[in-house]
Amino acid sequence: MRTLLVTIGLLVTSGIGTRAEVNYPWCKKEYGTTCGFSTLAQCQASIIGGTDQCFQNPTYVPPGPPAGSHKEQKHKDGATKQ
């Protein structure tokens, strides 16, 4: 029982599975780099000092389409395309 409590405690304090990795398309360079902006305008609105700069996140990968969003399309000749 003690081992189980210790294991649960370690899992809770280590943060396993508690937060999702979010990748945003815009970054701001100030003292460090913060890539937490959805739009360029959002990034620019957060600039306080004269040396801050916004730039596109070079590691940004847009999310794919939601599962099940692919629909069949019919062509003019009546054939079905998937």
Secondary structure as the mmCIF struct_conf table of DSSP 4:
data_model
#
loop_
_struct_conf.conf_type_id
_struct_conf.id
_struct_conf.beg_label_comp_id
_struct_conf.beg_label_asym_id
_struct_conf.beg_label_seq_id
_struct_conf.end_label_comp_id
_struct_conf.end_label_asym_id
_struct_conf.end_label_seq_id
HELX_RH_AL_P HELX_RH_AL_P1 ARG A 2 SER A 14
TURN_TY1_P TURN_TY1_P1 GLY A 15 GLY A 17
BEND BEND1 THR A 18 ARG A 19
BEND BEND2 PRO A 25 PRO A 25
STRN STRN1 TRP A 26 LYS A 29
BEND BEND3 GLU A 30 GLY A 32
STRN STRN2 THR A 33 PHE A 37
BEND BEND4 SER A 38 THR A 39
HELX_RH_AL_P HELX_RH_AL_P2 LEU A 40 ALA A 45
TURN_TY1_P TURN_TY1_P2 SER A 46 SER A 46
BEND BEND5 GLY A 49 GLY A 49
TURN_TY1_P TURN_TY1_P3 GLY A 50 THR A 51
STRN STRN3 GLN A 53 GLN A 56
TURN_TY1_P TURN_TY1_P4 PRO A 58 THR A 59
HELX_LH_PP_P HELX_LH_PP_P1 PRO A 65 PRO A 66
TURN_TY1_P TURN_TY1_P5 ALA A 67 GLY A 68
STRN STRN4 GLN A 73 LYS A 74
TURN_TY1_P TURN_TY1_P6 LYS A 76 ASP A 77
BEND BEND6 GLY A 78 GLY A 78
STRN STRN5 THR A 80 LYS A 81
#
